[in-house]
């Protein structure tokens, strides 16, 4: 099962690291405890809506952008395994499988 | 401040009503109490990640779609009031204000 708090935590952590900022710095600006922020980033604690807004504010990332990234991550996790393109598939077949032509790709038809 | 739980609640309620289903029915399938689901829909309670997943499952709506809708609602709420088009603006000016030409629209320049 895809858990929202884990995806939110990952996105927040990535945003903080991209900015080269520490847990201590962001937690201070967001006025949350360092331990709380750390647990949220690791997906171990549900962030309340108010504190999530505060953390986004401290990161200067709109909540909507965080949620958009989270929705994309969740969508990827929701995709049935059989529909994913394995890492070992050659690039040209991978392109076909990822495109709209997936269902009519020769590779799929012959494999069916 | 935009609160995530309120937007999630709105999206879940709309999804349930579109399906013509009752709180009782969905709460039963999701295995949450009717009161809990009602509070979540009204934005009065934070849904845990597990129960949010369960509610989405009962509604047969992917969590990713709920989050995508939520991100769009939050984005709209984040838009500064001055950038929104009031209901009373004529259609032609409204179109200009909503487009990329907003900052050069005559209506805005003369009002500045």
Backbone of each chain as ProteinMPNN parsed JSONL, in Angstrom:
{"seq_chain_A": "XXXXXXXXXXXXXXXXXXXXXXXXXXXXXXXXXXXXXXXXXXXXXXXXXXXXXXXXXXXXXXXXXXXXXXXXXXXXXXXXXXXXXXXXXXXXXXXXXXXXXXXXXXXXXXXX", "coords_chain_A": {"N_chain_A": [[0.844, -1.206, 0.0], [0.527, 2.201, -0.871], [1.748, 4.809, 1.03], [0.744, 7.943, 2.049], [2.153, 9.629, 3.823], [4.767, 8.749, 3.637], [5.504, 9.365, 1.029], [5.166, 12.136, 1.02], [7.091, 12.763, 2.928], [9.447, 11.972, 1.609], [9.461, 13.77, -0.56], [9.667, 16.222, 0.739], [12.132, 15.943, 2.001], [13.841, 15.689, -0.191], [13.505, 18.209, -1.318], [14.586, 19.848, 0.67], [17.24, 18.943, 0.715], [18.066, 19.523, -1.871], [18.304, 22.214, -1.616], [20.447, 22.363, -0.037], [20.219, 22.54, 2.715], [20.07, 22.165, 6.296], [18.455, 19.861, 8.592], [18.198, 21.111, 11.04], [18.226, 23.83, 10.431], [15.947, 24.194, 8.749], [13.915, 23.237, 10.4], [14.0, 25.097, 12.395], [13.241, 27.498, 11.122], [10.7, 26.729, 10.337], [9.55, 26.423, 12.723], [9.174, 23.982, 14.007], [9.982, 21.028, 15.889], [13.278, 19.632, 15.628], [13.367, 16.863, 15.757], [10.752, 16.174, 15.123], [10.493, 17.097, 12.457], [12.392, 15.463, 11.293], [11.243, 12.933, 11.671], [8.929, 13.251, 10.133], [10.056, 13.564, 7.596], [11.109, 11.028, 7.245], [8.858, 9.587, 6.959], [7.676, 8.596, 9.18], [5.969, 9.867, 10.808], [2.774, 11.399, 10.724], [2.344, 14.469, 9.218], [0.69, 17.24, 10.521], [-1.817, 19.275, 8.937], [-1.366, 21.992, 9.377], [1.321, 22.083, 10.239], [2.575, 20.977, 8.062], [2.107, 22.936, 6.164], [3.636, 24.909, 7.319], [6.209, 23.839, 7.163], [6.516, 23.694, 4.398], [6.465, 26.401, 3.889], [8.829, 27.187, 5.155], [10.624, 25.955, 3.503], [10.183, 27.346, 1.292], [8.666, 26.379, -0.787], [5.804, 25.949, -2.667], [2.885, 24.486, -1.237], [1.211, 23.278, -3.054], [2.942, 22.462, -5.061], [4.48, 20.55, -3.802], [2.467, 18.673, -3.324], [1.758, 18.054, -5.908], [4.072, 16.805, -6.856], [4.061, 14.67, -5.1], [1.698, 13.389, -5.876], [2.425, 12.463, -8.378], [4.46, 10.67, -7.736], [3.001, 8.829, -6.246], [1.263, 7.934, -8.207], [3.02, 6.606, -9.897], [3.79, 4.563, -8.219], [1.417, 3.249, -8.002], [1.028, 2.075, -10.447], [0.457, -0.995, -11.988], [2.718, -3.73, -11.617], [3.162, -5.272, -13.902], [2.771, -3.461, -15.931], [4.905, -1.841, -15.89], [8.059, -0.768, -17.205], [10.729, -2.867, -17.382], [14.117, -2.479, -16.144], [15.892, -3.708, -17.779], [14.987, -3.775, -20.349], [15.557, -3.116, -23.797], [16.371, 0.185, -25.092], [14.845, 1.044, -27.352], [12.588, -0.608, -27.362], [11.646, -0.04, -24.879], [10.868, 2.612, -25.219], [8.723, 2.273, -26.931], [7.013, 0.824, -25.298], [6.454, 2.66, -23.333], [5.062, 4.592, -24.649], [2.003, 5.756, -26.314], [1.507, 3.782, -28.057], [1.779, 1.421, -26.863], [0.055, -0.824, -26.543], [-0.119, -1.849, -29.065], [2.357, -2.534, -29.741], [4.776, -4.521, -31.362], [6.393, -6.201, -29.802], [4.868, -6.659, -27.553], [2.604, -7.911, -28.573], [3.564, -10.296, -29.668], [4.413, -11.458, -27.411], [2.151, -12.032, -26.052]], "CA_chain_A": [[0.0, 0.0, 0.0], [1.253, 3.462, -0.928], [1.391, 5.64, 2.185], [0.913, 9.353, 1.763], [3.167, 10.295, 4.656], [6.11, 8.395, 3.163], [5.78, 10.123, -0.198], [5.345, 13.539, 1.434], [8.386, 12.858, 3.594], [10.504, 11.906, 0.585], [9.478, 15.004, -1.353], [10.172, 17.302, 1.597], [13.563, 15.732, 2.221], [14.532, 16.03, -1.439], [13.472, 19.669, -1.475], [15.55, 20.422, 1.621], [18.613, 18.601, 0.31], [18.379, 20.299, -3.084], [18.671, 23.558, -1.178], [21.647, 22.254, 0.783], [19.91, 23.015, 4.057], [20.067, 21.137, 7.33], [17.229, 19.668, 9.36], [18.159, 22.105, 12.11], [17.881, 25.133, 9.873], [14.557, 24.217, 8.274], [13.006, 23.069, 11.539], [13.988, 26.363, 13.125], [12.411, 28.455, 10.37], [9.321, 26.226, 10.324], [9.087, 26.376, 14.113], [8.842, 22.636, 14.472], [11.187, 20.466, 16.483], [14.136, 18.906, 14.692], [12.96, 15.462, 15.771], [9.48, 16.062, 14.41], [10.767, 17.218, 11.024], [13.115, 14.262, 10.879], [10.285, 11.825, 11.588], [8.058, 13.503, 8.981], [10.822, 13.27, 6.372], [11.298, 9.581, 7.116], [7.555, 8.954, 6.805], [7.324, 7.904, 10.415], [4.924, 10.621, 11.506], [1.884, 12.18, 9.872], [2.422, 15.909, 9.471], [-0.619, 17.898, 10.52], [-1.929, 20.213, 7.818], [-0.751, 23.259, 9.749], [2.781, 21.971, 10.269], [3.018, 20.753, 6.683], [2.134, 24.266, 5.539], [4.761, 25.633, 7.906], [7.44, 23.274, 6.607], [6.587, 24.162, 3.006], [6.825, 27.817, 3.952], [10.249, 27.273, 5.499], [11.377, 25.511, 2.322], [9.788, 28.255, 0.2], [8.089, 25.565, -1.859], [4.347, 25.946, -2.482], [2.281, 23.208, -0.875], [0.642, 22.678, -4.265], [3.992, 21.795, -5.818], [4.792, 19.334, -3.052], [1.388, 17.707, -3.547], [1.831, 17.605, -7.302], [5.153, 15.806, -6.918], [3.606, 13.483, -4.366], [0.692, 12.683, -6.682], [3.136, 11.757, -9.449], [5.146, 9.526, -7.134], [1.979, 7.843, -5.889], [0.764, 7.356, -9.459], [4.026, 5.652, -10.36], [3.746, 3.399, -7.328], [0.146, 2.555, -8.218], [1.051, 1.367, -11.721], [0.697, -2.426, -11.799], [4.077, -4.124, -11.961], [3.181, -5.766, -15.281], [2.725, -2.347, -16.866], [6.159, -1.075, -15.817], [9.117, -1.186, -18.119], [11.903, -3.306, -16.605], [15.349, -1.769, -16.451], [16.706, -4.442, -18.75], [14.414, -3.696, -21.699], [16.325, -2.206, -24.673], [15.812, 1.524, -25.157], [13.814, 1.232, -28.374], [11.372, -1.273, -26.922], [11.175, 0.72, -23.727], [10.155, 3.779, -25.735], [7.437, 1.827, -27.455], [6.167, 0.408, -24.186], [6.049, 3.828, -22.551], [4.237, 5.479, -25.449], [0.601, 5.414, -26.513], [1.428, 2.632, -28.951], [2.186, 0.254, -26.087], [-0.787, -2.007, -26.723], [0.026, -2.418, -30.404], [3.786, -2.765, -30.003], [5.014, -5.919, -31.768], [6.971, -6.955, -28.703], [3.799, -7.076, -26.636], [1.687, -8.814, -29.26], [4.154, -11.622, -29.806], [4.596, -12.025, -26.087], [0.846, -12.351, -25.474]], "C_chain_A": [[0.883, 1.262, 0.0], [0.805, 4.337, 0.243], [1.744, 7.095, 1.911], [2.063, 9.972, 2.551], [4.584, 9.969, 4.193], [6.472, 9.194, 1.912], [5.988, 11.601, 0.129], [6.72, 13.713, 2.065], [9.534, 12.858, 2.601], [10.613, 13.222, -0.181], [10.042, 16.161, -0.527], [11.686, 17.168, 1.803], [14.368, 16.1, 0.971], [14.601, 17.538, -1.625], [14.511, 20.318, -0.561], [16.984, 20.166, 1.168], [19.027, 19.346, -0.955], [18.846, 21.698, -2.709], [19.928, 23.553, -0.306], [21.429, 22.725, 2.213], [19.832, 21.856, 5.048], [18.677, 21.015, 7.959], [17.083, 20.765, 10.401], [17.693, 23.456, 11.584], [16.398, 25.205, 9.494], [13.582, 24.095, 9.444], [12.9, 24.362, 12.334], [13.087, 27.382, 12.434], [10.937, 28.043, 10.421], [8.71, 26.201, 11.722], [8.502, 25.023, 14.482], [10.13, 22.061, 15.067], [11.965, 19.701, 15.42], [13.704, 17.448, 14.609], [11.676, 15.226, 14.999], [9.718, 16.112, 12.9], [11.461, 15.971, 10.497], [12.157, 13.083, 10.723], [9.346, 11.99, 10.401], [8.792, 13.136, 7.697], [11.002, 11.774, 6.163], [9.971, 8.837, 7.002], [7.1, 8.222, 8.043], [6.241, 8.632, 11.19], [4.092, 11.38, 10.481], [2.077, 13.658, 10.224], [1.006, 16.465, 9.502], [-0.626, 18.91, 9.377], [-1.24, 21.538, 8.137], [0.772, 23.176, 9.7], [3.339, 21.675, 8.878], [3.11, 22.094, 5.953], [3.336, 25.056, 6.036], [6.099, 25.142, 7.338], [7.609, 23.725, 5.152], [6.998, 25.634, 2.972], [8.311, 27.992, 4.232], [11.121, 26.881, 4.314], [11.125, 26.429, 1.123], [9.353, 27.473, -1.038], [6.577, 25.568, -1.649], [3.838, 24.547, -2.137], [1.743, 22.499, -2.116], [1.709, 21.931, -5.062], [4.395, 20.495, -5.131], [3.739, 18.27, -3.351], [1.393, 17.18, -4.974], [2.918, 16.536, -7.453], [4.727, 14.513, -6.233], [2.614, 12.692, -5.208], [1.356, 11.901, -7.805], [3.857, 10.525, -8.914], [4.15, 8.422, -6.795], [1.449, 7.155, -7.141], [1.737, 6.309, -9.981], [3.98, 4.378, -9.517], [2.477, 2.592, -7.543], [0.138, 1.734, -9.501], [1.337, -0.115, -11.483], [2.076, -2.825, -12.31], [4.18, -4.566, -13.419], [3.192, -4.667, -16.32], [4.017, -1.545, -16.857], [7.177, -1.638, -16.795], [10.34, -1.588, -17.291], [13.154, -2.565, -17.053], [16.121, -2.421, -17.591], [16.156, -4.39, -20.169], [15.243, -2.722, -22.543], [15.598, -0.881, -24.834], [14.676, 1.652, -26.161], [12.501, 0.575, -27.974], [10.777, -0.517, -25.738], [10.379, 1.934, -24.176], [8.78, 3.388, -26.228], [6.487, 1.479, -26.314], [5.654, 1.597, -23.397], [5.087, 4.722, -23.32], [2.796, 4.999, -25.559], [0.447, 4.155, -27.355], [1.689, 1.328, -28.21], [1.379, -0.987, -26.441], [-0.636, -2.629, -28.106], [1.481, -2.674, -30.74], [4.003, -4.242, -30.309], [5.523, -6.764, -30.615], [5.901, -7.48, -27.758], [2.896, -8.124, -27.291], [2.265, -10.219, -29.325], [4.328, -12.283, -28.456], [3.274, -12.512, -25.498], [0.433, -13.786, -25.804]], "O_chain_A": [[1.845, 1.369, 0.762], [-0.39, 4.574, 0.421], [2.883, 7.43, 1.588], [2.85, 10.748, 2.008], [5.493, 10.788, 4.328], [7.608, 9.642, 1.758], [6.883, 12.242, -0.422], [7.429, 14.679, 1.78], [10.478, 13.638, 2.727], [11.711, 13.725, -0.422], [10.806, 16.981, -1.038], [12.418, 18.157, 1.78], [15.423, 16.73, 1.054], [15.628, 18.077, -2.038], [15.228, 21.229, -0.975], [17.835, 21.054, 1.229], [20.181, 19.75, -1.102], [19.677, 22.293, -3.395], [20.411, 24.606, 0.108], [22.345, 23.247, 2.849], [19.562, 20.715, 4.673], [17.849, 21.921, 7.874], [15.99, 21.287, 10.621], [16.877, 24.135, 12.207], [15.691, 26.143, 9.863], [12.551, 24.767, 9.474], [11.844, 24.684, 12.879], [12.273, 28.044, 13.078], [10.046, 28.885, 10.533], [7.508, 25.987, 11.884], [7.485, 24.927, 15.168], [11.226, 22.544, 14.785], [11.4, 19.194, 14.451], [13.677, 16.863, 13.526], [11.524, 14.217, 14.31], [9.209, 15.274, 12.157], [11.161, 15.486, 9.406], [12.25, 12.325, 9.757], [8.999, 11.014, 9.736], [8.233, 12.481, 6.818], [11.043, 11.305, 5.025], [9.948, 7.607, 6.952], [6.247, 7.337, 7.977], [5.66, 8.078, 12.124], [4.615, 11.927, 9.509], [1.984, 14.043, 11.389], [0.209, 16.188, 8.605], [0.427, 19.344, 8.911], [-0.604, 22.136, 7.269], [1.435, 24.078, 9.187], [4.456, 22.082, 8.558], [4.066, 22.352, 5.222], [3.975, 25.781, 5.274], [7.001, 25.936, 7.071], [8.705, 24.092, 4.73], [7.786, 26.049, 2.121], [8.971, 28.836, 3.626], [12.221, 27.407, 4.14], [11.769, 26.303, 0.082], [9.635, 27.858, -2.173], [6.11, 25.225, -0.563], [4.311, 23.551, -2.685], [1.81, 21.274, -2.219], [1.428, 20.896, -5.667], [4.623, 19.476, -5.783], [4.071, 17.111, -3.6], [1.075, 16.017, -5.223], [2.711, 15.503, -8.09], [4.996, 13.414, -6.717], [2.678, 11.464, -5.253], [0.912, 10.806, -8.151], [3.867, 9.473, -9.552], [4.41, 7.24, -7.021], [1.213, 5.947, -7.143], [1.324, 5.249, -10.452], [4.112, 3.268, -10.032], [2.457, 1.386, -7.297], [-0.658, 0.806, -9.64], [2.336, -0.461, -10.853], [2.54, -2.307, -13.326], [5.167, -4.271, -14.093], [3.577, -4.9, -17.466], [4.217, -0.674, -17.703], [7.151, -2.815, -17.155], [10.919, -0.761, -16.587], [13.243, -2.088, -18.185], [16.904, -1.767, -18.28], [16.785, -4.903, -21.095], [15.593, -1.637, -22.078], [14.373, -0.815, -24.729], [13.661, 2.287, -25.875], [11.427, 1.127, -28.213], [9.559, -0.378, -25.619], [9.342, 2.255, -23.595], [7.794, 4.081, -25.977], [5.3, 1.802, -26.363], [4.551, 1.557, -22.852], [4.372, 5.524, -22.719], [2.416, 3.98, -24.982], [-0.615, 3.535, -27.367], [1.806, 0.267, -28.822], [1.936, -2.07, -26.618], [-0.98, -3.794, -28.307], [1.814, -2.994, -31.881], [3.483, -5.111, -29.609], [5.126, -7.919, -30.467], [6.003, -8.587, -27.231], [2.48, -9.091, -26.654], [1.57, -11.205, -29.077], [4.385, -13.508, -28.355], [3.266, -13.308, -24.558], [-0.641, -14.228, -25.397]]}, "seq_chain_B": "XXXXXXXXXXXXXXXXXXXXXXXXXXXXXXXXXXXXXXXXXXXXXXXXXXXXXXXXXXXXXXXXXXXXXXXXXXXXXXXXXXXXXXXXXXXXXXXXXXXXXXXXXXXXXXXX", "coords_chain_B": {"N_chain_B": [[-4.411, 30.518, 5.361], [-3.861, 27.643, 3.426], [-5.278, 24.578, 4.07], [-4.347, 21.261, 4.081], [-5.969, 19.084, 4.907], [-8.559, 20.046, 4.651], [-8.872, 20.411, 1.911], [-8.452, 17.811, 0.985], [-10.633, 16.606, 2.232], [-12.787, 17.878, 0.927], [-12.419, 16.963, -1.715], [-12.746, 14.194, -1.398], [-15.387, 14.09, -0.499], [-16.764, 15.153, -2.7], [-16.179, 13.163, -4.566], [-17.498, 10.961, -3.47], [-20.162, 11.867, -3.518], [-20.56, 12.23, -6.235], [-20.774, 9.646, -6.957], [-23.128, 9.002, -5.897], [-23.302, 7.876, -3.384], [-23.713, 6.964, 0.079], [-22.525, 8.274, 3.259], [-22.597, 6.263, 5.135], [-22.451, 3.917, 3.605], [-19.939, 4.104, 2.272], [-18.212, 4.365, 4.437], [-18.542, 1.923, 5.628], [-17.531, 0.107, 3.716], [-14.918, 1.034, 3.647], [-14.152, 0.439, 6.133], [-14.04, 2.277, 8.244], [-15.221, 4.396, 10.885], [-18.484, 5.891, 10.635], [-18.665, 8.435, 11.688], [-16.001, 9.243, 11.762], [-15.318, 9.309, 9.008], [-17.066, 11.292, 8.207], [-16.05, 13.495, 9.605], [-13.529, 13.684, 8.444], [-14.242, 14.301, 5.807], [-15.308, 16.815, 6.213], [-13.095, 18.218, 6.792], [-12.27, 18.327, 9.375], [-10.799, 16.527, 10.688], [-7.589, 15.035, 10.567], [-6.838, 12.676, 8.16], [-5.339, 9.576, 8.636], [-2.552, 8.16, 6.85], [-2.98, 5.475, 6.24], [-5.78, 5.156, 6.596], [-6.708, 6.997, 4.787], [-5.904, 5.81, 2.413], [-7.531, 3.586, 2.559], [-10.085, 4.725, 2.405], [-9.984, 5.837, -0.15], [-9.771, 3.468, -1.556], [-12.285, 2.359, -1.016], [-13.838, 4.141, -2.385], [-13.042, 3.599, -4.852], [-11.243, 5.199, -6.202], [-8.141, 6.189, -7.362], [-5.515, 6.974, -5.076], [-3.614, 8.698, -6.085], [-5.052, 10.205, -7.924], [-6.818, 11.601, -6.322], [-4.958, 13.137, -4.907], [-3.889, 14.607, -6.978], [-6.068, 16.174, -7.769], [-6.377, 17.556, -5.387], [-3.957, 18.966, -5.298], [-4.329, 20.721, -7.393], [-6.479, 22.231, -6.483], [-5.314, 23.393, -4.24], [-3.316, 24.868, -5.468], [-4.849, 26.758, -6.83], [-5.927, 28.104, -4.677], [-3.658, 29.18, -3.648], [-2.959, 31.175, -5.395], [-2.318, 34.602, -5.581], [-4.694, 37.012, -4.446], [-4.908, 39.324, -6.005], [-4.247, 38.418, -8.482], [-6.344, 36.977, -9.334], [-9.3, 36.59, -11.318], [-12.013, 38.627, -10.946], [-15.521, 37.86, -10.471], [-17.1, 39.728, -11.725], [-15.815, 40.839, -13.861], [-15.819, 41.641, -17.323], [-16.206, 39.217, -19.97], [-14.3, 39.359, -22.097], [-12.182, 40.853, -21.074], [-11.625, 39.272, -18.929], [-10.623, 37.009, -20.177], [-8.26, 38.025, -21.173], [-6.95, 38.649, -18.813], [-6.57, 36.165, -17.723], [-4.764, 35.03, -19.401], [-1.354, 34.838, -20.675], [-0.825, 37.408, -21.18], [-1.549, 38.959, -19.139], [-0.151, 40.872, -17.527], [0.277, 42.939, -19.261], [-2.147, 43.791, -19.984], [-4.482, 46.278, -20.94], [-6.463, 47.072, -19.119], [-5.338, 46.502, -16.66], [-3.059, 48.086, -16.609], [-4.015, 50.719, -16.689], [-5.305, 50.774, -14.33], [-3.325, 50.729, -12.531]], "CA_chain_B": [[-3.541, 29.378, 5.077], [-4.532, 26.497, 2.818], [-5.072, 23.386, 4.887], [-4.437, 20.038, 3.282], [-7.089, 18.206, 5.294], [-9.822, 20.581, 4.128], [-8.933, 20.13, 0.462], [-8.661, 16.365, 0.849], [-12.021, 16.334, 2.616], [-13.671, 18.323, -0.161], [-12.277, 16.079, -2.88], [-13.35, 12.906, -1.056], [-16.841, 14.252, -0.446], [-17.245, 15.282, -4.079], [-16.088, 11.85, -5.216], [-18.581, 10.115, -2.939], [-21.471, 12.351, -3.981], [-20.674, 11.944, -7.664], [-21.159, 8.238, -7.091], [-24.44, 8.841, -5.285], [-23.185, 6.944, -2.263], [-23.889, 7.566, 1.403], [-21.431, 8.162, 4.213], [-22.694, 4.946, 5.777], [-21.999, 2.883, 2.675], [-18.498, 4.202, 2.036], [-17.49, 4.096, 5.684], [-18.613, 0.483, 5.863], [-16.573, -0.55, 2.815], [-13.566, 1.463, 4.014], [-13.908, -0.006, 7.524], [-13.821, 3.376, 9.191], [-16.52, 4.757, 11.442], [-19.204, 6.914, 9.886], [-18.31, 9.74, 12.251], [-14.636, 9.571, 11.333], [-15.367, 9.689, 7.597], [-17.749, 12.579, 8.139], [-15.114, 14.538, 10.069], [-12.486, 13.818, 7.418], [-14.821, 15.01, 4.658], [-15.519, 18.226, 6.567], [-11.803, 18.838, 7.068], [-12.133, 18.53, 10.819], [-9.848, 15.545, 11.226], [-6.552, 14.577, 9.646], [-6.915, 11.246, 7.878], [-4.024, 8.926, 8.605], [-2.239, 7.661, 5.512], [-3.61, 4.17, 6.058], [-7.223, 5.291, 6.437], [-6.942, 7.7, 3.516], [-5.799, 4.779, 1.376], [-8.712, 2.734, 2.68], [-11.238, 5.489, 1.902], [-9.821, 5.888, -1.607], [-10.109, 2.138, -2.05], [-13.741, 2.19, -0.949], [-14.419, 4.995, -3.431], [-12.462, 3.137, -6.121], [-10.535, 6.326, -6.823], [-6.726, 6.09, -6.963], [-5.003, 8.036, -4.21], [-2.895, 9.675, -6.907], [-5.991, 11.133, -8.55], [-7.273, 12.486, -5.246], [-3.884, 14.085, -4.616], [-3.762, 15.515, -8.119], [-7.156, 17.159, -7.64], [-6.064, 18.389, -4.225], [-2.861, 19.878, -5.644], [-4.883, 21.783, -8.242], [-7.275, 23.12, -5.624], [-4.386, 24.164, -3.401], [-2.658, 25.841, -6.345], [-5.802, 27.85, -7.073], [-6.055, 28.869, -3.434], [-2.386, 29.875, -3.403], [-2.828, 32.31, -6.306], [-2.622, 35.844, -4.877], [-6.021, 37.533, -4.772], [-4.792, 40.308, -7.072], [-4.065, 37.747, -9.768], [-7.572, 36.276, -9.707], [-10.257, 37.361, -12.107], [-13.285, 38.744, -10.223], [-16.679, 37.369, -11.227], [-17.798, 40.808, -12.415], [-15.034, 41.306, -15.004], [-16.365, 41.192, -18.604], [-15.563, 38.006, -20.486], [-13.121, 39.598, -22.927], [-11.091, 41.259, -20.194], [-11.294, 38.096, -18.121], [-9.754, 36.149, -20.981], [-6.94, 38.647, -21.224], [-6.331, 38.568, -17.495], [-6.193, 34.786, -17.431], [-3.694, 34.61, -20.288], [-0.002, 35.278, -20.386], [-0.739, 38.843, -21.424], [-2.194, 39.633, -18.008], [0.564, 42.032, -17.007], [0.263, 44.029, -20.22], [-3.538, 44.083, -20.348], [-4.773, 47.689, -20.736], [-7.252, 47.254, -17.907], [-4.469, 46.468, -15.49], [-2.114, 49.193, -16.638], [-4.687, 51.96, -16.339], [-5.727, 50.716, -12.93], [-2.144, 50.766, -11.662]], "C_chain_B": [[-4.377, 28.235, 4.501], [-4.236, 25.258, 3.656], [-5.347, 22.127, 4.074], [-5.673, 19.228, 3.626], [-8.432, 18.713, 4.772], [-9.965, 20.281, 2.641], [-9.149, 18.639, 0.217], [-10.115, 16.019, 1.16], [-12.998, 16.711, 1.521], [-13.632, 17.365, -1.344], [-12.933, 14.721, -2.609], [-14.875, 12.999, -1.051], [-17.438, 14.354, -1.849], [-17.236, 13.933, -4.784], [-17.232, 10.949, -4.757], [-19.942, 10.552, -3.486], [-21.673, 12.113, -5.47], [-21.157, 10.514, -7.887], [-22.531, 7.966, -6.477], [-24.427, 7.899, -4.094], [-23.276, 7.685, -0.929], [-22.617, 7.426, 2.234], [-21.411, 6.759, 4.817], [-22.105, 3.862, 4.885], [-20.476, 2.904, 2.526], [-17.713, 3.88, 3.302], [-17.473, 2.601, 5.976], [-17.591, -0.259, 4.997], [-15.133, -0.226, 3.225], [-13.166, 0.988, 5.407], [-13.422, 1.118, 8.421], [-15.201, 3.73, 9.749], [-17.149, 5.859, 10.613], [-18.802, 8.299, 10.39], [-16.922, 10.194, 11.823], [-14.643, 10.051, 9.889], [-16.012, 11.067, 7.441], [-16.817, 13.72, 8.548], [-13.999, 14.774, 9.051], [-13.034, 14.624, 6.243], [-15.009, 16.501, 4.961], [-14.211, 18.931, 6.925], [-11.552, 19.064, 8.54], [-11.154, 17.547, 11.442], [-8.84, 15.182, 10.152], [-6.752, 13.076, 9.416], [-5.503, 10.676, 7.933], [-3.806, 8.379, 7.195], [-2.935, 6.334, 5.229], [-5.12, 4.307, 5.804], [-7.577, 6.065, 5.182], [-6.88, 6.696, 2.36], [-7.045, 3.895, 1.375], [-9.956, 3.43, 2.132], [-11.166, 5.583, 0.378], [-10.178, 4.537, -2.221], [-11.611, 1.913, -2.075], [-14.427, 2.993, -2.042], [-13.966, 4.545, -4.828], [-11.856, 4.287, -6.922], [-9.074, 6.213, -6.408], [-6.32, 7.268, -6.082], [-4.31, 9.114, -5.033], [-3.849, 10.671, -7.549], [-6.537, 12.121, -7.51], [-6.213, 13.561, -4.988], [-3.694, 15.075, -5.752], [-4.841, 16.59, -8.052], [-6.868, 18.113, -6.491], [-4.981, 19.403, -4.576], [-3.377, 21.028, -6.512], [-5.717, 22.765, -7.43], [-6.375, 24.0, -4.77], [-3.695, 25.236, -4.239], [-3.569, 27.038, -6.605], [-5.922, 28.733, -5.832], [-4.79, 29.664, -3.14], [-2.221, 31.11, -4.28], [-3.2, 33.593, -5.565], [-3.952, 36.42, -5.36], [-5.958, 38.502, -5.951], [-4.651, 39.691, -8.451], [-5.335, 37.038, -10.213], [-8.489, 37.198, -10.486], [-11.577, 37.427, -11.341], [-14.447, 38.293, -11.105], [-17.293, 38.464, -12.103], [-17.031, 41.338, -13.626], [-15.651, 40.779, -16.301], [-15.543, 40.045, -19.175], [-14.273, 38.297, -21.245], [-11.922, 40.023, -22.078], [-10.645, 40.074, -19.348], [-10.36, 37.183, -18.893], [-8.341, 36.708, -21.022], [-6.214, 38.491, -19.894], [-5.851, 37.158, -17.19], [-5.018, 34.322, -18.274], [-2.347, 35.146, -19.86], [0.153, 36.788, -20.509], [-1.257, 39.649, -20.239], [-1.481, 40.927, -17.612], [0.566, 43.205, -17.982], [-1.158, 44.387, -20.645], [-3.845, 45.538, -20.019], [-5.527, 47.937, -19.434], [-6.383, 47.306, -16.669], [-3.558, 47.683, -15.446], [-2.786, 50.488, -16.183], [-5.112, 51.971, -14.877], [-4.539, 50.893, -11.993], [-1.799, 52.197, -11.242]], "O_chain_B": [[-5.446, 27.904, 5.012], [-3.077, 24.936, 3.917], [-6.409, 21.955, 3.476], [-6.357, 18.735, 2.729], [-9.332, 17.924, 4.485], [-11.049, 19.937, 2.171], [-9.931, 18.251, -0.651], [-10.746, 15.24, 0.446], [-13.926, 15.96, 1.218], [-14.667, 17.003, -1.903], [-13.596, 14.163, -3.484], [-15.565, 12.102, -1.536], [-18.461, 13.742, -2.155], [-18.171, 13.598, -5.512], [-17.854, 10.26, -5.566], [-20.766, 9.722, -3.868], [-22.783, 11.835, -5.925], [-21.847, 10.213, -8.861], [-23.034, 6.843, -6.529], [-25.409, 7.209, -3.823], [-22.957, 8.87, -0.832], [-21.758, 6.588, 1.959], [-20.353, 6.152, 4.986], [-21.356, 3.0, 5.346], [-19.811, 1.873, 2.637], [-16.682, 3.21, 3.253], [-16.495, 2.079, 6.511], [-16.877, -1.138, 5.479], [-14.248, -1.08, 3.164], [-12.011, 1.112, 5.815], [-12.522, 0.942, 9.242], [-16.223, 3.399, 9.149], [-16.459, 6.653, 9.974], [-18.621, 9.224, 9.598], [-16.695, 11.374, 11.555], [-14.045, 11.079, 9.572], [-15.562, 11.894, 6.648], [-16.799, 14.777, 7.916], [-13.578, 15.908, 8.824], [-12.364, 15.527, 5.741], [-14.883, 17.342, 4.071], [-14.216, 20.098, 7.315], [-10.722, 19.892, 8.917], [-10.733, 17.717, 12.587], [-9.185, 15.039, 8.98], [-6.827, 12.302, 10.37], [-4.58, 11.234, 7.341], [-4.759, 8.164, 6.446], [-3.417, 6.097, 4.122], [-5.668, 3.658, 4.913], [-8.621, 5.827, 4.575], [-7.704, 6.735, 1.446], [-7.545, 3.508, 0.318], [-10.783, 2.802, 1.472], [-12.179, 5.426, -0.303], [-10.808, 4.473, -3.276], [-12.149, 1.349, -3.028], [-15.464, 2.586, -2.565], [-14.447, 5.047, -5.844], [-11.949, 4.334, -8.149], [-8.787, 6.146, -5.213], [-6.728, 8.406, -6.314], [-4.406, 10.301, -4.72], [-3.511, 11.844, -7.707], [-6.694, 13.311, -7.784], [-6.532, 14.743, -4.866], [-3.377, 16.242, -5.521], [-4.564, 17.773, -8.254], [-7.086, 19.319, -6.599], [-5.075, 20.57, -4.195], [-2.921, 22.164, -6.385], [-5.67, 23.974, -7.656], [-6.632, 25.191, -4.596], [-3.51, 26.366, -3.788], [-3.122, 28.185, -6.601], [-6.008, 29.957, -5.933], [-4.837, 30.694, -2.467], [-1.435, 31.998, -3.954], [-4.28, 33.672, -4.981], [-4.289, 36.323, -6.54], [-6.849, 38.504, -6.801], [-4.901, 40.344, -9.464], [-5.408, 36.549, -11.341], [-8.456, 38.419, -10.332], [-12.201, 36.392, -11.107], [-14.362, 38.34, -12.332], [-17.933, 38.165, -13.111], [-17.539, 42.198, -14.346], [-15.976, 39.595, -16.383], [-14.349, 39.916, -18.902], [-13.275, 37.596, -21.079], [-10.792, 39.606, -22.33], [-9.457, 39.89, -19.083], [-9.41, 36.642, -18.328], [-7.359, 35.972, -20.921], [-5.011, 38.232, -19.858], [-4.857, 36.968, -16.49], [-4.346, 33.35, -17.93], [-2.212, 35.813, -18.834], [1.118, 37.373, -20.018], [-1.39, 40.871, -20.32], [-2.124, 41.952, -17.389], [0.825, 44.341, -17.583], [-1.353, 45.19, -21.557], [-3.506, 46.001, -18.93], [-5.253, 48.908, -18.73], [-6.657, 48.064, -15.739], [-3.312, 48.246, -14.379], [-2.22, 51.255, -15.404], [-5.261, 53.029, -14.265], [-4.712, 51.173, -10.806], [-0.832, 52.409, -10.511]]}, "name": "protein", "num_of_chains": 2, "seq": "XXXXXXXXXXXXXXXXXXXXXXXXXXXXXXXXXXXXXXXXXXXXXXXXXXXXXXXXXXXXXXXXXXXXXXXXXXXXXXXXXXXXXXXXXXXXXXXXXXXXXXXXXXXXXXXXXXXXXXXXXXXXXXXXXXXXXXXXXXXXXXXXXXXXXXXXXXXXXXXXXXXXXXXXXXXXXXXXXXXXXXXXXXXXXXXXXXXXXXXXXXXXXXXXXXXXXXXXXXXXXXXX"}
